[in-house]
Amino acid sequence: MHIKSIQKSNYFTAIDGCQIAELFGLKASNLKEVSLAYAIVKPGQKTQGHGHNFAEICTLVKGKGIMHLNGESSEIKAGESVLIDKQNKHFIENSGKEKP
């Protein structure tokens, strides 16, 4: 059994300026099929558009944002999740004012 704590995770700054902590995935656990990461996106900030060779689920923990997925956009709020199939281009922006 593998248990990891977000409170004990190390963050790195992504190229877009967001803070990322990968709990499970290629860098953290050598997993190629799945990744679980925690991202801090400040108000007015957005992640860089990207895609993966694996599916991803984005769950908004706090605040509100706009998910951009394959040219479509949708508002999301805390407690909502978005399924992102592999190879789908996506990014999220923090459209709220609440500090992380």
C-alpha positions in Angstrom: 0.0 0.0 0.0 1.3 3.4 -1.0 0.1 6.4 1.0 1.4 10.0 0.3 0.5 13.2 2.1 0.0 16.5 0.3 1.3 18.3 3.4 4.6 16.5 3.1 5.0 16.8 -0.7 7.6 19.0 -2.4 6.3 21.6 -4.8 8.0 22.8 -8.0 7.2 25.8 -10.1 5.9 24.9 -13.5 6.9 26.9 -16.6 3.5 28.8 -16.3 4.3 29.8 -12.7 1.8 27.5 -11.0 3.0 25.4 -8.0 2.8 21.7 -8.6 3.2 18.7 -6.2 3.0 15.3 -7.9 2.0 12.6 -5.4 1.8 9.7 -7.9 3.0 9.7 -11.5 6.0 9.3 -13.7 8.4 11.5 -11.7 7.1 10.6 -8.2 6.4 6.9 -8.7 7.4 5.9 -12.2 3.8 5.3 -13.1 3.0 5.8 -16.8 -0.8 5.2 -16.8 -2.0 7.7 -14.1 -0.9 10.8 -12.3 -2.2 12.5 -9.2 -0.8 16.0 -8.7 -1.9 19.0 -6.6 -1.7 22.4 -8.4 -1.9 25.9 -6.9 -3.2 28.3 -9.5 -3.4 31.9 -8.2 -6.3 34.3 -9.1 -5.9 35.5 -12.7 -3.3 32.7 -13.4 -3.7 29.8 -15.8 -1.8 26.7 -16.5 -0.1 26.2 -19.8 -2.0 24.3 -22.5 -0.9 20.7 -22.6 -1.9 17.0 -23.1 -0.7 13.7 -21.7 -0.3 10.0 -22.6 -2.6 9.2 -19.8 -6.1 10.2 -18.6 -6.3 12.9 -15.9 -9.1 14.0 -13.6 -9.0 17.6 -12.5 -10.9 18.3 -9.2 -11.3 21.8 -8.1 -10.6 21.9 -4.3 -11.2 25.6 -3.7 -12.6 28.6 -5.5 -13.8 28.7 -9.1 -12.2 28.5 -12.5 -12.6 27.9 -16.2 -11.6 24.5 -17.7 -10.5 24.7 -21.4 -10.6 21.3 -23.1 -10.2 20.7 -26.8 -11.3 24.2 -27.7 -14.4 24.1 -25.4 -14.6 26.1 -22.1 -16.7 25.5 -19.0 -16.9 27.2 -15.6 -16.2 24.9 -12.7 -16.4 25.4 -9.0 -15.0 23.8 -5.8 -16.1 20.2 -5.5 -16.5 19.6 -9.3 -14.3 17.3 -11.3 -13.5 17.1 -15.0 -12.4 13.9 -16.8 -9.7 14.6 -19.4 -9.0 11.7 -21.7 -5.4 11.0 -22.8 -4.0 13.3 -25.6 -6.8 15.9 -25.0 -5.3 19.4 -25.0 -6.4 21.3 -21.8 -5.6 24.1 -19.4 -7.4 25.7 -16.4 -7.6 29.3 -15.3 -8.4 30.6 -11.9 -11.3 33.0 -12.5 -11.9 33.7 -8.8 -10.5 36.2 -6.3 -9.9 33.7 -3.5 -6.2 33.2 -2.6 -5.0 29.6 -2.6 
